[in-house]
Amino acid sequence: NYTLSLNANGEAALRAANKNYNIKEISGSYSYTINPAEVKAVTYSGSDSKTYDGKPAEFNVKDVKWTGLTDLNTSTLTADDFTWNTADHKAPTAAGNYTLS
């Protein structure tokens, strides 16, 4: 929600255009609302793999493919915003298939 008010230039222009009137006070405001656009669903997908080396799996957020909204801003997401489906929710080290959510 935004509010607009007449500035000093606007007041001067209004007075100049109405010289036959002695306008003592100009007050009020104009409200403007921008409503969020509705998006039914945003989905993400992707996959990656590695050969077992005893080190935890690595996840790069930039590899995620997003659908449902053109130009979806995911610039603030990091790997910490996703949860591994392991018991401790940490990156797995054992061989197997894992998912993130």
WORA-V118865 format. One line per field, one symbol per residue. ss: DSSP state (@ for helix, = for strand, . for the rest). A space follows every 10 residues. Layout:
# WORA-V118865
ss=???
This chain:
# WORA-V118865
ss=.===...@@@ @@@@@@@... .........= ==........ ..===..... .......... @@@.===... ........@@ @..=...... .........= .
